[in-house]
Amino acid sequence: MKKGFEEQLPKEMIMRVFENRDEILREQISPNELIYESAKNRKNLSKQPNECNFYESADNVPDPK
């Protein structure tokens, strides 16, 4: 999932890769390679970047209040 955000893919596409990961792996396709190739083909379509933060531990996630 992190790779999808790094490549600025739309959230919907990232979710589709996540939801279909078993099928992707069954076809012996690397999810990272699929994301990379998808990003190459979609670079011009997404004008607004996805904002996301990644944390090493759940303790580091800020309180949403």
N, CA, C and O of each residue as an XYZ file, in Angstrom:
260
protein
N       0.822     -1.176      0.000
C       0.000      0.000      0.000
C       0.878      1.257      0.000
O       0.574      2.240     -0.676
N       1.951      1.208      0.755
C       2.849      2.363      0.828
C       3.385      2.717     -0.556
O       3.474      3.894     -0.903
N       3.741      1.704     -1.348
C       4.269      1.929     -2.691
C       3.243      2.662     -3.563
O       3.607      3.536     -4.350
N       1.976      2.310     -3.426
C       0.926      2.971     -4.198
C       0.830      4.452     -3.890
O       0.666      5.265     -4.799
N       0.930      4.812     -2.613
C       0.896      6.221     -2.241
C       2.158      6.938     -2.698
O       2.102      8.084     -3.147
N       3.294      6.262     -2.584
C       4.544      6.872     -3.043
C       4.494      7.172     -4.537
O       5.052      8.169     -4.996
N       3.826      6.308     -5.289
C       3.710      6.488     -6.741
C       2.536      7.397     -7.118
O       2.259      7.598     -8.300
N       1.848      7.945     -6.113
C       0.743      8.889     -6.331
C      -0.430      8.284     -7.099
O      -1.078      8.978     -7.883
N      -0.707      6.999     -6.882
C      -1.870      6.387     -7.517
C      -3.139      6.852     -6.814
O      -3.108      7.160     -5.622
N      -4.249      6.906     -7.534
C      -5.520      7.252     -6.890
C      -5.855      6.230     -5.797
O      -5.526      5.050     -5.917
N      -6.498      6.688     -4.756
C      -6.844      5.816     -3.630
C      -7.637      4.594     -4.085
O      -7.440      3.494     -3.569
N      -8.524      4.787     -5.042
C      -9.362      3.678     -5.520
C      -8.502      2.574     -6.135
O      -8.774      1.391     -5.932
N      -7.479      2.953     -6.878
C      -6.617      1.962     -7.508
C      -5.805      1.199     -6.452
O      -5.624     -0.015     -6.548
N      -5.329      1.924     -5.460
C      -4.574      1.276     -4.385
C      -5.460      0.256     -3.678
O      -5.018     -0.853     -3.378
N      -6.698      0.626     -3.415
C      -7.623     -0.300     -2.755
C      -7.899     -1.526     -3.624
O      -7.999     -2.639     -3.108
N      -8.024     -1.330     -4.945
C      -8.262     -2.474     -5.834
C      -7.096     -3.447     -5.808
O      -7.302     -4.660     -5.821
N      -5.880     -2.932     -5.771
C      -4.712     -3.816     -5.694
C      -4.749     -4.577     -4.376
O      -4.505     -5.783     -4.348
N      -5.051     -3.885     -3.290
C      -5.114     -4.521     -1.982
C      -6.219     -5.579     -1.944
O      -5.996     -6.686     -1.454
N      -7.404     -5.249     -2.454
C      -8.544     -6.171     -2.442
C      -8.309     -7.406     -3.314
O      -8.844     -8.479     -3.033
N      -7.509     -7.254     -4.371
C      -7.281     -8.353     -5.317
C      -5.897     -8.975     -5.194
O      -5.428     -9.639     -6.118
N      -5.245     -8.764     -4.062
C      -3.857     -9.215     -3.939
C      -3.710    -10.721     -4.089
O      -2.706    -11.179     -4.634
N      -4.694    -11.521     -3.615
C      -4.589    -12.974     -3.763
C      -4.575    -13.373     -5.234
O      -3.786    -14.225     -5.644
N      -5.446    -12.759     -6.025
C      -5.479    -13.050     -7.458
C      -4.185    -12.589     -8.138
O      -3.659    -13.276     -9.014
N      -3.686    -11.439     -7.735
C      -2.448    -10.906     -8.305
C      -1.292    -11.858     -8.021
O      -0.500    -12.166     -8.912
N      -1.201    -12.319     -6.784
C      -0.123    -13.248     -6.416
C      -0.296    -14.607     -7.098
O       0.686    -15.247     -7.474
N      -1.545    -15.043     -7.253
C      -1.808    -16.322     -7.934
C      -1.309    -16.286     -9.378
O      -0.882    -17.305     -9.919
N      -1.366    -15.116     -9.992
C      -0.879    -14.934    -11.360
C       0.633    -14.691    -11.393
O       1.207    -14.425    -12.450
N       1.261    -14.786    -10.232
C       2.709    -14.593    -10.085
C       3.154    -13.212    -10.556
O       4.182    -13.056    -11.215
N       2.351    -12.225    -10.199
C       2.673    -10.837    -10.488
C       3.057    -10.175     -9.174
O       2.358    -10.329     -8.171
N       4.140     -9.454     -9.173
C       4.551     -8.722     -7.982
C       3.624     -7.521     -7.796
O       3.485     -6.713     -8.714
N       2.982     -7.381     -6.620
C       2.142     -6.204     -6.396
C       2.917     -4.895     -6.574
O       2.374     -3.925     -7.102
N       4.171     -4.862     -6.141
C       4.976     -3.647     -6.309
C       5.213     -3.338     -7.781
O       5.153     -2.178     -8.188
N       5.479     -4.362     -8.579
C       5.698     -4.154    -10.008
C       4.403     -3.696    -10.687
O       4.427     -2.830    -11.561
N       3.288     -4.279    -10.282
C       1.985     -3.874    -10.824
C       1.714     -2.399    -10.505
O       1.259     -1.646    -11.366
N       1.994     -1.999     -9.273
C       1.801     -0.607     -8.868
C       2.726      0.310     -9.656
O       2.303      1.363    -10.135
N       3.981     -0.086     -9.791
C       4.948      0.727    -10.535
C       4.505      0.918    -11.984
O       4.522      2.036    -12.499
N       4.109     -0.167    -12.637
C       3.678     -0.093    -14.038
C       2.392      0.724    -14.170
O       2.236      1.492    -15.120
N       1.481      0.559    -13.224
C       0.235      1.341    -13.256
C       0.538      2.821    -13.093
O      -0.062      3.665    -13.759
N       1.470      3.126    -12.208
C       1.834      4.527    -11.971
C       2.450      5.145    -13.217
O       2.175      6.304    -13.529
N       3.275      4.395    -13.931
C       3.879      4.916    -15.164
C       2.799      5.314    -16.157
O       2.933      6.315    -16.861
N       1.729      4.529    -16.212
C       0.661      4.782    -17.178
C      -0.314      5.862    -16.724
O      -1.081      6.375    -17.539
N      -0.300      6.218    -15.446
C      -1.293      7.157    -14.927
C      -0.694      8.470    -14.431
O      -1.427      9.304    -13.900
N       0.583      8.676    -14.582
C       1.256      9.876    -14.047
C       0.534     11.160    -14.429
O       0.410     12.055    -13.593
N       0.066     11.278    -15.630
C      -0.533     12.520    -16.110
C      -1.981     12.705    -15.663
O      -2.510     13.813    -15.751
N      -2.627     11.651    -15.190
C      -4.048     11.741    -14.879
C      -4.338     12.309    -13.492
O      -5.350     12.984    -13.303
N      -3.477     12.050    -12.536
C      -3.721     12.489    -11.162
C      -2.990     13.802    -10.902
O      -1.761     13.829    -10.834
N      -3.737     14.879    -10.759
C      -3.142     16.195    -10.542
C      -2.915     16.476     -9.059
O      -1.949     17.150     -8.700
N      -3.793     15.968     -8.193
C      -3.640     16.212     -6.770
C      -2.954     15.018     -6.115
O      -3.411     13.884     -6.261
N      -1.865     15.261     -5.396
C      -1.189     14.152     -4.728
C      -1.995     13.645     -3.533
O      -2.710     14.410     -2.885
N      -1.873     12.362     -3.253
C      -2.474     11.795     -2.058
C      -1.595     12.160     -0.870
O      -0.375     12.008     -0.923
N      -2.210     12.637      0.188
C      -1.444     12.959      1.385
C      -1.536     11.781      2.346
O      -2.634     11.352      2.701
N      -0.405     11.264      2.763
C      -0.405     10.145      3.692
C       0.847     10.199      4.563
O       1.867     10.775      4.187
N       0.737      9.589      5.720
C       1.860      9.480      6.642
C       1.994      8.027      7.055
O       0.990      7.338      7.233
N       3.220      7.553      7.208
C       3.479      6.190      7.623
C       4.215      6.212      8.951
O       5.104      7.036      9.165
N       3.842      5.307      9.835
C       4.420      5.264     11.168
C       4.987      3.877     11.439
O       4.443      2.870     10.986
N       6.070      3.840     12.171
C       6.720      2.574     12.531
C       5.887      1.810     13.557
O       5.919      0.580     13.591
N       5.150      2.527     14.384
C       4.404      1.907     15.473
C       3.055      2.611     15.625
O       2.922      3.796     15.321
N       2.077      1.872     16.093
C       0.757      2.463     16.348
C       0.852      3.546     17.428
O       0.015      4.447     17.478
N       1.859      3.459     18.280
C       2.045      4.464     19.323
C       2.374      5.834     18.742
O       2.151      6.854     19.395
N       2.902      5.866     17.523
C       3.307      7.117     16.888
C       2.166      7.799     16.122
O       2.307      8.945     15.696
N       1.046      7.108     15.948
C      -0.069      7.663     15.196
C      -0.740      8.736     16.048
O      -1.098      8.476     17.197
N      -0.913      9.936     15.501
C      -1.524     11.011     16.293
C      -2.996     10.730     16.590
O      -3.686     10.059     15.822
N      -3.449     11.248     17.699
C      -4.853     11.141     18.095
C      -5.692     11.969     17.118
O      -5.379     13.140     16.903
N      -6.752     11.399     16.513
C      -7.536     12.130     15.504
C      -8.425     13.227     16.072
O      -9.146     13.872     15.311
N      -8.401     13.458     17.364
C      -9.271     14.482     17.972
C      -8.966     15.857     17.491
O      -9.612     16.816     17.912
